[in-house]
Amino acid sequence: MITRPNSALLIVGHGSTVNPDSSAPTLAHAAEIRRRKVFAEVGCAFWKEEPSLRDALFLFDPELVHDVYVVPNFISEGYFTQTVIPRELELIGPMTKRPNGQVWKYCEPVGSHPSMTDLLLQRARQVARGVDPLKTTLLIVAHGTDLNENSAVAAKREAEKIRSLGKYAAVLNVYMEEPPLVSDWQKLTTTPNVVVVPFFISDGLHSYEDIPKLIGISMTKSGSAAGEVFKRNPYNVDGRLLFYAPSIGTDAGFADIIIEQVHRVQTVQAWNPGGMRGN
């Protein structure tokens, strides 16, 4: 039974012209939500892939769909969620009424959801089963640099939240291109076990190649499958055990977060009924 019979969900991802794995998590989460029959329709659109954001304007028949919920599958607020997506989808606020009668409701990115903390903890436990967290340092890895300022802030926020729980000996936010550098993990940590979780939406060159090289576990076999790097845990690096997880955005729990972001935007707008503007 479709619980939102006159509503559609649009999940927006970045996509890539060179990495086909970039869109895979977004498509997988869409397929799972479609299977649950929560919305009349579920579609995806991308900045760097097809269907494009501009194509998305015509994805849903206004005769069948009245409300369209737009959820950015991004880690943090930033240039894409605040400028690119609203511009390309012609959104003028949290709620936009189209000339055809459709109402498009813009939700927060998935990475801002409070349950992101639990997902990071769950992923860390999954990759290092049976390892004592009090003898373990958890590293949350973001890109860094000025081009990704908000993702760096998001990683810092999550590290602080997990650190306050006291579950691990230490919790650090580290970056690929700015201090504290993930490549300095041996200097930054003292525990016998270190768990590394990439704070990215998808697995790609960063998680398959760049980060493994930076932490000293680059693949040695030519032609190894890209995902093989996650299957060889733990890695013994100078007598210490290193556990390397897939990017957080590949977690199946993101489907629940996407649906919850729709619920959250509905709750906010219920308290602010004057928030809708027309084109």
C-alpha positions as CSV (number, residue, x, y, z in Angstrom):
1,M,0.0,0.0,0.0
2,I,1.4,3.4,-1.0
3,T,1.3,5.6,2.1
4,R,1.8,8.9,0.2
5,P,-0.4,8.3,-2.9
6,N,-0.2,11.8,-4.4
7,S,3.5,12.3,-3.6
8,A,6.8,11.6,-5.3
9,L,10.4,11.5,-3.9
10,L,13.3,12.9,-5.8
11,I,16.7,11.9,-4.5
12,V,19.5,14.2,-5.8
13,G,23.1,13.0,-6.0
14,H,26.3,14.5,-7.4
15,G,27.2,11.8,-9.8
16,S,30.4,11.6,-11.9
17,T,31.4,11.5,-15.5
18,V,34.4,9.3,-14.7
19,N,33.3,7.1,-11.8
20,P,30.2,4.9,-12.3
21,D,30.2,3.9,-8.6
22,S,29.4,7.5,-7.6
23,S,25.7,7.2,-8.3
24,A,25.4,3.6,-7.1
25,P,24.3,4.3,-3.5
26,T,21.7,6.9,-4.6
27,L,20.2,4.4,-7.1
28,A,20.3,1.6,-4.5
29,H,18.5,3.7,-1.8
30,A,15.9,4.8,-4.4
31,A,15.3,1.2,-5.3
32,E,14.8,0.2,-1.6
33,I,12.4,3.1,-1.0
34,R,10.5,2.2,-4.2
35,R,10.2,-1.4,-2.9
36,R,8.6,-0.2,0.3
37,K,5.9,1.7,-1.7
38,V,6.0,4.8,0.5
39,F,5.6,7.2,-2.5
40,A,3.6,7.0,-5.7
41,E,6.9,7.5,-7.5
42,V,10.6,7.6,-6.7
43,G,13.2,9.2,-9.0
44,C,16.8,10.2,-9.0
45,A,18.6,13.1,-10.6
46,F,22.3,14.1,-10.7
47,W,24.5,17.1,-11.3
48,K,27.1,15.1,-13.3
49,E,25.0,12.2,-14.7
50,E,21.7,11.4,-16.4
51,P,18.9,12.1,-15.6
52,S,20.1,15.6,-15.0
53,L,18.6,18.1,-12.5
54,R,16.9,19.9,-15.3
55,D,15.4,16.7,-16.6
56,A,13.9,16.2,-13.1
57,L,11.6,19.1,-13.6
58,F,9.6,16.9,-15.9
59,L,9.8,13.5,-14.2
60,F,6.5,13.6,-12.4
61,D,3.1,14.0,-14.0
62,P,1.2,16.8,-12.3
63,E,-2.1,15.0,-12.9
64,L,-0.9,12.1,-10.7
65,V,1.6,13.8,-8.3
66,H,0.8,16.8,-6.3
67,D,3.8,17.0,-3.8
68,V,7.4,16.3,-4.8
69,Y,9.9,15.9,-1.9
70,V,13.5,16.7,-2.9
71,V,16.2,15.1,-0.7
72,P,19.9,15.9,-1.4
73,N,22.0,12.8,-1.0
74,F,24.9,14.9,0.2
75,I,26.9,14.8,3.4
76,S,26.5,18.5,4.3
77,E,25.0,21.9,3.5
78,G,27.1,23.7,1.0
79,Y,27.4,25.1,-2.5
80,F,25.5,22.2,-4.1
81,T,22.6,22.1,-1.6
82,Q,22.3,25.8,-1.2
83,T,23.0,27.1,-4.7
84,V,23.2,24.4,-7.5
85,I,20.2,22.3,-6.6
86,P,17.8,25.2,-5.9
87,R,19.0,26.9,-9.1
88,E,18.7,23.9,-11.4
89,L,15.3,22.7,-9.9
90,E,14.0,26.3,-9.8
91,L,13.3,26.2,-6.1
92,I,12.6,29.5,-4.4
93,G,12.4,28.3,-0.8
94,P,11.5,25.3,1.3
95,M,8.3,25.1,-0.6
96,T,7.8,26.0,-4.3
97,K,4.5,26.0,-6.1
98,R,4.8,25.3,-9.8
99,P,2.5,26.9,-12.4
100,N,1.2,23.3,-13.1
101,G,0.0,23.1,-9.5
102,Q,2.7,20.8,-8.1
103,V,4.3,21.7,-4.8
104,W,8.0,20.9,-4.5
105,K,9.3,20.6,-0.9
106,Y,13.1,20.9,-0.3
107,C,14.5,18.8,2.5
108,E,17.8,18.9,4.3
109,P,20.7,16.8,3.1
110,V,21.0,13.3,4.5
111,G,24.3,14.1,6.3
112,S,22.6,16.6,8.6
113,H,20.3,14.0,10.1
114,P,20.9,13.2,13.8
115,S,21.0,9.5,13.2
116,M,24.2,9.9,11.2
117,T,26.1,9.5,14.4
118,D,24.5,6.1,15.0
119,L,25.3,5.0,11.5
120,L,29.0,5.9,11.9
121,L,29.1,4.0,15.1
122,Q,27.4,1.0,13.6
123,R,29.8,1.0,10.6
124,A,32.8,1.1,12.9
125,R,31.5,-1.8,14.9
126,Q,30.8,-3.8,11.7
127,V,34.3,-3.4,10.3
128,A,36.0,-4.2,13.6
129,R,33.8,-6.9,15.2
130,G,35.0,-8.1,18.5
131,V,37.6,-5.4,18.9
132,D,37.6,-3.5,22.2
133,P,36.6,0.1,21.4
134,L,38.4,1.3,24.5
135,K,41.6,0.1,22.9
136,T,40.6,1.7,19.6
137,T,40.8,5.1,17.9
138,L,38.0,6.0,15.4
139,L,39.0,8.2,12.5
140,I,36.3,9.9,10.5
141,V,37.8,11.0,7.2
142,A,36.6,13.9,5.0
143,H,38.1,15.6,2.0
144,G,39.1,18.9,3.5
145,T,40.4,22.0,1.6
146,D,38.5,25.3,1.1
147,L,36.5,23.7,-1.7
148,N,34.9,21.3,0.8
149,E,34.7,23.4,3.9
150,N,31.2,22.3,5.0
151,S,32.1,18.6,4.7
152,A,35.1,19.2,7.0
153,V,32.8,20.9,9.5
154,A,30.3,18.0,9.3
155,A,33.1,15.5,10.0
156,K,34.3,17.6,13.0
157,R,30.7,17.7,14.3
158,E,30.2,14.0,14.1
159,A,33.6,13.3,15.7
160,E,32.7,15.6,18.6
161,K,29.4,13.9,19.1
162,I,30.9,10.4,19.2
163,R,33.8,11.5,21.4
164,S,31.3,12.8,24.0
165,L,29.8,9.3,24.2
166,G,33.0,7.9,25.6
167,K,32.7,4.7,23.6
168,Y,36.2,4.8,22.0
169,A,39.6,5.6,23.4
170,A,39.8,8.5,21.0
171,V,37.8,9.9,18.1
172,L,39.4,12.2,15.5
173,N,38.2,14.0,12.4
174,V,40.9,13.9,9.8
175,Y,41.2,15.0,6.2
176,M,42.8,14.1,3.0
177,E,44.1,17.6,2.1
178,E,44.2,19.6,5.3
179,P,45.4,19.1,8.9
180,P,44.9,17.0,10.8
181,L,45.9,14.7,7.8
182,V,44.7,11.1,7.7
183,S,48.2,10.3,6.4
184,D,49.6,11.2,9.8
185,W,47.4,8.7,11.6
186,Q,50.3,6.9,13.2
187,K,51.4,10.2,14.8
188,L,47.9,11.2,15.8
189,T,46.9,7.9,17.5
190,T,48.4,5.7,20.2
191,T,46.0,2.8,20.4
192,P,46.8,-0.7,19.1
193,N,43.6,-0.6,16.9
194,V,42.5,2.1,14.5
195,V,39.2,2.2,12.6
196,V,38.9,4.4,9.5
197,V,35.5,5.4,8.2
198,P,35.3,7.6,5.1
199,F,32.7,10.3,5.5
200,F,31.6,10.2,1.9
201,I,28.4,9.5,0.1
202,S,29.8,6.9,-2.3
203,D,32.8,4.7,-2.8
204,G,35.1,5.8,-5.6
205,L,38.7,6.8,-6.3
206,H,39.0,8.5,-2.8
207,S,37.9,5.4,-0.9
208,Y,39.2,2.7,-3.3
209,E,42.7,4.3,-3.9
210,D,43.5,7.6,-2.4
211,I,42.8,7.0,1.3
212,P,44.2,3.5,1.3
213,K,47.5,4.9,-0.1
214,L,47.5,7.7,2.5
215,I,47.1,5.3,5.4
216,G,49.6,2.7,4.0
217,I,47.3,-0.1,2.9
218,S,47.2,0.4,-0.9
219,M,46.4,-2.7,-3.0
220,T,49.5,-4.5,-4.3
221,K,47.8,-6.9,-6.7
222,S,47.2,-5.4,-10.1
223,G,43.7,-5.8,-11.4
224,S,42.2,-6.4,-7.9
225,A,38.5,-5.5,-7.6
226,A,37.9,-2.0,-6.3
227,G,35.9,-3.3,-3.3
228,E,38.6,-5.8,-2.3
229,V,40.3,-3.2,-0.1
230,F,37.4,-3.4,2.4
231,K,37.5,-7.2,2.6
232,R,41.1,-7.6,3.8
233,N,40.7,-6.2,7.3
234,P,42.5,-6.0,9.5
235,Y,45.7,-4.6,8.1
236,N,48.8,-4.9,10.2
237,V,50.8,-1.7,9.8
238,D,53.9,-1.5,11.9
239,G,52.5,-3.8,14.5
240,R,49.1,-2.0,14.8
241,L,45.8,-3.2,13.5
242,L,44.1,-0.9,11.0
243,F,40.4,-1.5,10.0
244,Y,39.1,0.2,6.9
245,A,35.4,0.7,6.2
246,P,33.5,1.5,3.0
247,S,32.1,5.1,2.8
248,I,29.3,5.8,5.1
249,G,26.9,6.7,2.3
250,T,26.8,3.1,1.1
251,D,25.1,2.1,4.3
252,A,21.6,0.7,3.7
253,G,20.3,2.8,6.6
254,F,20.5,5.8,4.3
255,A,17.1,4.8,2.9
256,D,15.5,5.3,6.3
257,I,17.3,8.6,6.7
258,I,16.0,9.8,3.3
259,I,12.4,9.0,4.3
260,E,12.9,10.6,7.7
261,Q,14.1,13.8,6.0
262,V,10.8,14.0,4.2
263,H,9.0,13.6,7.6
264,R,11.1,16.3,9.1
265,V,10.4,18.8,6.4
266,Q,6.7,18.1,6.8
267,T,6.9,18.7,10.5
268,V,8.7,22.0,10.1
269,Q,6.3,23.2,7.4
270,A,3.3,22.2,9.5
271,W,4.5,24.7,12.1
272,N,5.2,27.3,9.4
273,P,2.2,27.2,7.0
274,G,3.0,30.6,5.6
275,G,6.4,29.4,4.3
276,M,5.2,28.5,0.8
277,R,5.6,31.0,-2.0
278,G,4.3,30.7,-5.5
279,N,6.3,31.2,-8.8
